[in-house]
Amino acid sequence: MRLRRARPADAPALAALRWEFRAALARTNETRRAFLKRCTPWMRGRLSPGSGWLAWIAEERGRILGHLWLATIEKVPNPVAEAERHAYVTNVYVRPENRGARLGERLMAAAVSWCESHDVASAILWPTRKSRSLYARHGFGAATGLMERPRSAASRGRSRRA
């Protein structure tokens, strides 16, 4: 098994894994084919240089076993000694048959290492109950200074995509 940064050519396989990941959690509102048609070019564009997105994949013999996505969030330039970007970690997924092999640990370590070497002020994510211990082992904790305004229930009902 090796870990590497994802490339635009990985987009079709990553889009299929995104479907696998999310469709297992809730009823879908589009077909697999429609989703892949929409998601693949989105991922290809985000994996292109300069997009502000990065992804790491764990693979074995050319098959992707797991992945992690990270988006950089620029801060307004600051005249004081303060890092000028944040990171948003998302879409952390390891195929069910590959869980327990510490792939999530290795993916998180790669993302945290990247953040530390690229002057990221803080990294944020939204954990599931099951994933909290993984993130805690990598230095994540409950935020005290972050506020969130979730989308209202009324506007969620109007959206065609979840």
ChimeraX attribute file (.defattr): number of C-alpha atoms within 10 A of each C-alpha:
attribute: neighborCount
match mode: 1-to-1
recipient: residues
	/A:1	11
	/A:2	13
	/A:3	18
	/A:4	13
	/A:5	15
	/A:6	20
	/A:7	18
	/A:8	17
	/A:9	13
	/A:10	17
	/A:11	21
	/A:12	17
	/A:13	14
	/A:14	23
	/A:15	22
	/A:16	16
	/A:17	21
	/A:18	20
	/A:19	18
	/A:20	14
	/A:21	17
	/A:22	14
	/A:23	13
	/A:24	10
	/A:25	8
	/A:26	9
	/A:27	9
	/A:28	14
	/A:29	12
	/A:30	12
	/A:31	10
	/A:32	15
	/A:33	11
	/A:34	10
	/A:35	17
	/A:36	21
	/A:37	13
	/A:38	12
	/A:39	19
	/A:40	21
	/A:41	15
	/A:42	14
	/A:43	20
	/A:44	18
	/A:45	16
	/A:46	20
	/A:47	22
	/A:48	15
	/A:49	11
	/A:50	9
	/A:51	11
	/A:52	14
	/A:53	19
	/A:54	21
	/A:55	25
	/A:56	21
	/A:57	27
	/A:58	22
	/A:59	16
	/A:60	11
	/A:61	7
	/A:62	9
	/A:63	11
	/A:64	19
	/A:65	21
	/A:66	23
	/A:67	27
	/A:68	22
	/A:69	22
	/A:70	22
	/A:71	18
	/A:72	17
	/A:73	16
	/A:74	13
	/A:75	12
	/A:76	8
	/A:77	10
	/A:78	9
	/A:79	6
	/A:80	7
	/A:81	6
	/A:82	12
	/A:83	15
	/A:84	16
	/A:85	18
	/A:86	19
	/A:87	22
	/A:88	15
	/A:89	22
	/A:90	16
	/A:91	17
	/A:92	21
	/A:93	21
	/A:94	23
	/A:95	14
	/A:96	10
	/A:97	8
	/A:98	12
	/A:99	13
	/A:100	10
	/A:101	10
	/A:102	12
	/A:103	23
	/A:104	22
	/A:105	14
	/A:106	16
	/A:107	24
	/A:108	22
	/A:109	15
	/A:110	19
	/A:111	21
	/A:112	19
	/A:113	11
	/A:114	15
	/A:115	19
	/A:116	13
	/A:117	9
	/A:118	12
	/A:119	13
	/A:120	19
	/A:121	14
	/A:122	15
	/A:123	20
	/A:124	17
	/A:125	14
	/A:126	12
	/A:127	15
	/A:128	8
	/A:129	7
	/A:130	7
	/A:131	12
	/A:132	14
	/A:133	13
	/A:134	15
	/A:135	17
	/A:136	11
	/A:137	12
	/A:138	13
	/A:139	9
	/A:140	17
	/A:141	12
	/A:142	9
	/A:143	8
	/A:144	6
	/A:145	5
	/A:146	7
	/A:147	7
	/A:148	5
	/A:149	5
	/A:150	7
	/A:151	8
	/A:152	8
	/A:153	8
	/A:154	8
	/A:155	8
	/A:156	12
	/A:157	10
	/A:158	8
	/A:159	8
	/A:160	8
	/A:161	10
	/A:162	11
